[in-house]
Amino acid sequence: MKTPPLLMAAALLFWGWQTGQLAVGVLLALVLEGARFVSTRFEWSTQEFNRIWNLCLLGALTFLVILYVSQKGLGLIFALLQWAPLILFPLVAAQLYSVEGKIPAQAFRIFYRAEKDTDGSQNRVAVLYPYVCLCLISASAVSEKNEWFYWAMGLLCAWALWRARSPRYSRGTWAAAMGLILLAGFWGSQGFFQLRSYVDSQVIDWLSRRFQGDLDPFKTRTAIGDIAELKRDDTILYHVDYEKGRLRQILLPQSSYNIYRESSWYAAGSEFKSLTTQTGTGWSFETGIEPEKVIRISMGLTGGKGLLLAPNAAFHFEDLPVQYMQYSPMGAVRVEKGPGFVNYRASVHPAVSRNGAPTERDLKVPDALQPVLRKIAENLRLASRTDEEAVQTVNDYFENNFTYSLDLKSGESGVPPLVDFLTRTRSGHCEYFATAAVLLLRQAGIPARYTFGYSANEYNWLQDDLVVRARDAHAWAIAWVNGRWRNVDATPPAWIKRQKENASSLESLFDVGSQIGFLFSKFRWGEQSEDLQTYLLMILIPPVVFLVWRIYSRTRRADRTAGAGNGEADGVPAAPQDFKLIEGRLNRLGFVREEWETYSRWLRRIQRENPEVPVGGLEIAIALYSRKRFDPQGLTSKEEALLQTEIRAWLQTAQSMGTEN
């Protein structure tokens, strides 16, 4: 079935408008709708249709591979949908400019083998309406839509259904009913979107309250010793670069904790709140602030979710294509439904803090630890110092009197590990230093929290950035000084050197593979929109060139055949045109060929219904006509002349018998 005039053009223009490819949509519309005004048609064999179909499939497969390495997660499916009308364009053009106006069903086989079909008995299908539907679906794959999208989509659907309307109702009644349906659908869709937005927000907030802490990495508890397990792992996890500011060592927190109990830290009051985005990739905690630093961080997201790394003073994230972002008063930022890899920018200003204001919890010290901490605080005279002086005193105390070590000896039975660290061993890893610093500052009346994250301290000359390994997991304190949170890293600086000395001798070799994986992930999940369009054009060039070549070669062949026919048959038109004249005369007699009928079956039915119609003499003509259409070898000049003679003879017989009227 043919589409209404200009419907396909409207669908293509709508697709081009929505996907930002309006110029491409105009070009495709001109070519496809131009078939209504061009009389030239080409005889495509089933094998030729099959080749065009396979080229479209090859283009789609190649395009899918390119999308896999350039798009984000499930976004490749939507991107493929957006470009589907362009990928399948050669097949639709071949149908519109073919003699039959339909495509043999056998052409859609991946592996086609030419079969003898002397009577042309092949089922044929039309792909015009499916193509219009595909254009509408492709247009809807774009994420940003407004109310004009709905009305344009509705009008196009009504246009497509116009021919299928019931004759029982007038055109005005049908149009009014369709208008009411579209209006009701618009109101319903608006209500549905509002309801979905509300439900999504409520469900996410409820899940964060109900299940936070149950699943890693969104846990609200960390125990002393958790980080130590990572210290012997050299795997590169993150890449850090400065877009604004000088490249230097930096602490990147994941989350803070405020309750210490039995060698474990807990994040109390850390309910997550949802954040919205206006651009789809930009997320702001504060607005109207000029960043002092801009840091780019690359990291993987397991299952499309994870906790982000960023300085506590980061107030804006950019280039972060995730659907959900939430933050907690403990400074944690978690994302969900994102790609497997992100390369985002974090804008930083020291006046901003994602950690919430201090509470009474940030001053609590366990009763069992107070005697030891009180004694140290008194010895350091912390109570008589300003907050800034107290912080510096605590740092100096641990740096000058303690050592860093991962090899810890078991303490006395019944003695808390932290007490043993402060009074006997005076040696431990970052978790001990951070915990002791937090509690000692609290003992001095300064609000403090325990923070877990990573230290970016290793320069990577291959990428001119900083790499963060699993062993760079780190813990430190943050203290509320002069109205804002300040990092207090009490671990002696020698810990970085000690870790590098203990690294594997094969680390450099493993780093090569890690760098390759990083570059591949960056390319696979990065923004490649301009390159993608170039790749797509390169994919489509082969089928278009093939289509033009086949049209040109068939035109030359048809010209040669027509010339031979004119010489031997005294100016009789080419067989396809003559056969259409025969079919037209039979149609005027009331014998219309069904879509599923072959010419042979159709003529046999006519002979049964009305033996007086002279169709019995067309057997030879049908056999030759089928060979001319479907046999790659075509007809010889003698066979072409015979075909013309048979058709002319039938036309003369039909005219003499009065069948013309």
N, C-alpha and C positions, 0 to 999 in steps of 0.2 A: 504494500500500500504506500502511495506517495504521500509525502507530507504537504500540508497547505502551503501555498506560495509564501515565501519569505519567513516561514516559521523556523527553518533551520538557520537562516541568517540571524534572526532575532536571538535564538538560543546561543549561537556562537558569539554574538556581540555581548550578550549577558555574561557568558563565561569569561570573555576577554576583559570585561569591565571589572568583574569581581576578582580575578586573579592578577590584575595589573598587566595583562597582555592584550590590550585592546587592539593594537596594530596587527597582531597575529590573528585575532578574531576577525577583524575586517577582511584580511587577506583570504582566510579560509572561507568566509561567507561568500565572497565574490566568486571564488572558484566553484564552490558547490552549488550556489543558486544560479550561477551562470549556465549550468546545464539546461535550464529551462529556456534559454534564449539561443543556445547553440545546437544546430541540427546534427553536427558530426557525432557519430557513435562508433565504437570500436568493438570488435568481436573478441572478447577475452575467453580463452579456453578455461576449463576447470583447473588445469595445471597452472595456468598463469595467475588465476585468482588465488590458488594455493600458495604460490610463491610470494605474492603480495601479502597474504595473511601471515606467512612465516616470517617475512621481513618485519612486519609490525610486531610480532611476538618477540623477535630478536631485539628490536629496538626497545620494547618494554622491559625485557630482561636486562639489557645493558643499562638502561636508565635506572632500573631497580638497584643494580650493583653500585652505580654512581651515588644514588640516594643513600645507600647503606653506609658509605664512607663519608657522606657530607651532611646528612640530616641527623635528627635527634630522636632516637627511640621510635615510637609509633608514628612520629611525624613523617616518616618516609612513606607510610601508607597514604596519608592525606596529600603529600606532595605528588605521589604517583597519580592519584585521582585528579589532581589539578591539571596535570599535563596529558591525561588520557585522550581528550579530543584531538590533540595534535598528533599523538602517536598513532591513532587509528584513522587519521585523515586519509592516507593513501587508499585504504580499503574502501571507504565511503565514496571517494572520488572515482575509483574504478567502477563501482556499481552504477553511479549516476551517469557515467559516460559510456556504459556498455549498451549493446544492442537490446538485450533482454531487460535491462533495468533491475536485475536481481542476481544474486550470487548462488551458484550451486552449493548445496549443503555439504557435498563431499570436499569442497575446497577448504573447509575448516579443520580437516585432518592435519595433524602435524606431519605425518608421513603419508603422502599421497602417492598412489600408484595408478597411472593411467589405465582405464578399463575401456573395453569396447562398448560403445553406446551409440549404435547406428541410428536409433530413433530419438536420441536426445532425451531419453527418459530419466531425467535427474530432478529431484526435488530442489526447488530454489527458494531462497529466503531473501527478505529485504531487511536491511539494517538501518534504515533511515530513522524510524521512530525510536529504536533503541539508542541510536546515536544522539538524538535530541535529548532523551532521558539522561544519557551519559553526560552531556554538556551541563544539564541542570545539577546533576549530582556533583560534578567537578566544581561547579561554581559554589556549591554549598560546603565544599571542603575547606574553604577559606575561613580562618578563625574570626576575623573581624567582619561583622555583619550589622546592618541597621534595619529599620523598618522598611526602607525602600527595597531591600532585598526580598522581603516577604511578598510585597505587592507585585514586584516584577516576576517573581517565581509563580505566584498565583495566576497572573494574567497569561503567562506562557503556558501553564497547564490548561487553563480554560481554552486558549487558542488551539492547543493540540486536541482537546476533547470535542471541539465544536462540530467536527464532521461526524462524530459518534453519538450525537445527541438523538434522543428519541423523537420520531416524527409525530408522536401523540401530542406533543406540547409545542406551542408557538416559540419562535425565537426569543421574543420578549420575556416569556415566562421562564425559559431556560436561563437566559442571561440574568434575570432577577434572582433566581434560585442560586446560581453560581456566585453572584455577588454577596448574598446572605451567608453562603458557606465560607467564602473568603473572609468576610467580616467577623464571623464567629470564630474562625480559626485564628485570626489575628489577636482577638481578645484572649482566647484561650492560651495562645503561645506566650503572650505577655505575662499572664498569671502564672503559667507553668515555670517560666524563667525566674520569676520572683520567688516562687515557692522552692525551686531547686536551690537557688542561692541561699535562702534561709536555712533549708535542711542541711546543705553541705556545711555551712558554718557551724550549726548546732552539733552535727554528728562529729565533726573534727574536734571541736572543743570538748565534747563528751568523751571521745576516745582518748584524747590527750590526758584528761583527768583520770579516766578509768584505768588505762593501761600503761601510763608512763612509768618507766622503771622495770617493766616486764621484759621488754625486748631491747637488745642492743641495736643501734647505738643510742637510743633515746632513754638511757637509764638515769636514775636520780641518786645513785649510790656508787661510791668508789672506795675501795679498801686499800690500805697501805700494803704494797706488794704487787698491785695490779700493773703499775708502770714498769716495775723491775722486770716483769716477764717479757716486756717489749725491748729491753735494752740490748739484747743480743741479736736482734733482727735488723739486718742491713737494708731491707727492702725500701726503695724510694716510694713514698706515698704522695707527696705534694711537690709542686714547683711554685716558687714565689718570685715575683719580679716587681720592680718599682717603675711605674709610669710617671710618677711625679714624686721627686725626692731622691735621696742618695741610697743606693743599695747597701744595706747593712743588716747586721743580726737583728732579729725581731722575735718577740714572743707572740704566738698566735693561740689565744684561748679557745677552747670548745665550750666549757661550762664551768660555773663556780658552784661551791657548796658551802653551807652555813651551819650545819649541825655535825658535831664530832661525838661519836659514841663507840667505844670498844674497837678502836683502830680502824673505824670506817667513817667516811664522810657522807652526809646526806644533804640533798637539796630540798629543804622544806619551803613551802609556798612558791613552788616553781611551776605553777600552772601556765601552760602555753596559751598565747593569744594569737589570733590570725592577723596577718598583714595583707593588704590588698595592693595590687599593682595597676597602674594606668597604661603601661606600655607593653606588658607581657614579659619583659625581661628586666625591668628596673623596679627596685624595691627600696623604699625610703623609710627610715625611722625618724629623721628630722629633715626639714626643708629650709631653704634660704641660707644655707651655710656653704661657704667656699672651703673646699678641702685643702689641708696642708700637705697631705700625702695621698697618692692613689696607688694602691697595690693590686697587682694582678695575681690571682691564685688559681692554680690548676689542680683538680682533684677528681677522683672517681666517686660515683654515687652507686652504691650497691642496691640493685633493685630500683634505681631512680630516686633513692632517698638517702638522707644522711644529715649529720651535723656539720655546719660550715665552720671553716677556720677563718678568723679575721680578728684584728686588734679590737680590744674592748671599745675603743674610740671610733670604730667604723660605724657610720651612720647611713650609708647608701651603698646598695649593691647594684651593679649593672652587668649586662650580658649574662643574665642568670635565667635561662628559659625553663622555669619550673611552674607547676600549676598552684602549688600551695607553699607558703612560707609562714612559719610561726616563730615566736620568740618568747622567752621567759624572763622573769626578773633576775634570774641567775646568769644572764648574758648569753644563754644558749640560743642558737638560731638553727632551726631544722627545716628542711625542705622535703617535699614529696612530689611524686609524679613528674620527675625530670628525666633527662637523658642519663646515659651511663657515665658521662664525663662532662665536667663543666670547666670553663675557663673564664672566671668572672673577675670583675673589678670591684674593689672595696675602697670607698672614699673615707678618709680619716681626718678627724679634727680633735685635738686634745680636750676641748671643752665639752665633748659629747661622751656619754657612757651608756652602753646597753644594759649594764647591771643596774638594778633598781636601787633606790635610796636605802641606806642601812636601817635595820630594825633591831629590836632587842636581841634577836637570835645571834646577831653579829658581835655580841659582847659576851656571850655565854662561854664559860670555861668549866669542863667537867670537874666535879668535886675532888675526884681521886688525883687530879693533876695539879690542883691549885697550890698545895704546899711547895712543890718543886718550882713551879712557875713563879710563885710569889717571891721565893728566895732569889731567883735569877733576876727578876725585875728590880728587886731592891738593890742587888749588887750593881746593876747597871744604872741605877737611879733614873729609871724611865719616867717615874711620876713627876719628877722635877724638870723634865725636858719638854720642849714643844713637840708637837706631833712629827714635824719634819726631822727634828733632831733624834727623836725616839726611833723612827724608822731607820735612820742612818746608823744609829747605835746598834740596833738589832742586826743589821747587815754586817757590820764590822765584827760583832761578837761571833757570829757563826763562821765568817771567813777566816778569822785569826785563831780560833780555838777548836775547829772541827775539820774533819777530812771527808772527802767523798769516796764511797766504796759501794760496790754491789755485793761483795762477799761479806755477809753479816754473820756473826757468831750468835748462837742462841744465848739469851740472857738467863738470869736467875728465874726459877719457877715462881709464878705469882707476881712478878714485877711487870708492869705494863711496858710494852716495847718502846714507847716514847720516853718513858722515865729512864729506861736503860740507856737510850740514845743520849739523853741530856746529862746523865750523871756518871755513866761508866764508859761506854764505848766511844762516845763522841765521834762516831763514824757511821755514815749511812748514805742513802741515795736521796734524790730530790724530794720524795714523798715525806721523809722524816724532816728535812729542812723546812719544807713548806708548812707542814702541820705545826711544827714547833714555833715557826715565825708567826703564824696566825694566832695561836693561843697566847704567845708571849705579848703580842701587840694588844690582844683583848685584855690581858691581865693589866696592861698599862692604860686601859680605858679607851683604846683606839679601835673602832669597828674594823673588822677584817674578815676576809673570806678565803677559802682554799680554792685554787683554780687549777684545772687540768687542761692541758693543750700540748702544743709542740713548739720547739725552738728552731727557727730557721737560721742556721749559722754556717752552712757549708756552701761555698761558691762552686758553681758548675760552669766551667769554661766552655763546654760544648753548647750550652744554650744561653750563656751570659745571664744566669739567674741563680737563685738559691734553691737547693734541693732539701727536702725534709724527709728523713728516713723514719722507719718505725722506732729505731733506737733514740730518736730525738724527742720522743714523748717526754713530757716534762710537767712538773708541778711547781707552783709558786704561790705566793700570797698576794692579795690585793688589799690595800688599806685605805680607809676614808680619811683623806688629808686635805684640808682647805676646801672642803665642799665637793670633792670629786674622788673617784677611785684611782689609786696609783699602784702600779706594779711594784712588788717587793720580792725580788728573787734572792733568797738567802742562801741558795746552794753555791758553794765555792766555784768560781769560774773554771777551775781546773777540770770540772767534770766533762767538758767538751773534748779537751785534749785526751783525757783518759779513755773516752769512748772510741776515739779515732785510733788510738794505739791498740785497742783490743779488736779492731775490725778484721775481717777475714782477708787473707792475702789474695783471694780471688775476687775481691769486691769490685775492682776496676773492670774485670771481665764481665761480671754480672751487670754492671752499670750500663754496658753497651746494649745489652738486650733490653734493659729498662728504658733507655733513651729511645730505642726504636719503638717500643710499645707506647711511650709517651707521644712521640711524633705521630704515630698512626692514630691514636685516640684523639689527638688534637685535630688531625685532618678529618677523621671520621665524624666527629661530633661538632666540628667547628662550623662557622658561617662560611659557606662557599656559594652564595647565591649567584654571583656574577659568573664564576667558573661553571656553575651548574647549567646556566643557560647556554654557555658555549658548548659544553659537552652534549646538551640536548640537540642543538643544531647539528653537531657532528654526527649524532646518532641518526637523525632524520634525513641527512643528505643521501645516504645509500638508497633507501627505498624511493625517494623522490627521483633521483637520477635513473633508477631502474624503471620507474613508471614512465618517465619521459622517453626513455630509450625504447621501451616496448610500444608506446603510442606512435613514435616516429617510425619504427620498423614496420608496425602493422599498417600504418598509413601508406608507406611506400609499397608494401605488398598488395594492399587493396587497390592502389592506383594501377599497379601492373596487371592485376587480375581483371580490373574493370576495363582496361585498355584492350586486353585480349578478348574479353567478352563482347565489347562493342564491335570489334573487327569481325567476329564470327557470327554474332547473333543479330546483326543489323540494328545496333543501338538499343537493345533491350537493357533496362536498368539492372544493377547488381542484384543478386539473389535475395539478400536480406530485405531490401526495399520491396521487391516483387512479392515476397512471401508475406509481408505486412499488408500488401494490397489484397492478397487472397484472404488473409485472416479478416481484414476489414469487411470484405464483401460477405463472408460467411456470418460475421457478427450482425450485419444489417438484416440478414435473414432470420436472426434470432438464435443463432448457434454461437454462444460465447464460451470460449475455452476457460475451464476452471484453472486455478493456480496450480493445482496438483496434477493436472492432466498433461501428458506428453502430446505432441502433435499426432502421433499414430493413434493413440487411444481416443483423442478428440474426434478424429476423422471417422474412426469405427463407430463411435456413438452417433455421429451425424448420419451415417449410412443406415444405422438401425432405426433411427427416428424418422428419417425421410429418405427413402431409397432414390428419389428422383434427383436429389442433389448430386452433381457429378464429382464426387470426391474419390471415386475408385481409381482414377488415373493419376493420383498424386503420390503413389508409393515410391516410385523411382525418384521423384523430386524431393521427397522427405529424406530418403536415404542419402542422396547427394548433399542436401542442405545440412544434414547433421554432420556429415564428414567435413564439410567446409567450415563448420563452426568449431568442432571439437577435435578433429584430427590435426596434430601438429604439422603433418605433411601437406594438408590442404588438398586441393583438387588440381588435376592436370588441366591443361588448356582444353583438351577434348572433353573432359568431364564437366568443366565449367560451361562449355558450349551446350552440352547435353542438358545440364540443369536449366539454362536459360530457355532452351527449346521446350522442355517439359512445362515450365511455368507459363511461357507464352501460349502454348497449346491449350492449357487449362483455362487461361483467361479468355481466349477466343471462344472456347466451348461454352464457358459460363455466360459470355455475352450473347452468343447465338441462342442460348436456351432461355434468355431473359432473366437470369439470376442476378443481373446487375441491379435491378430494381427491387 
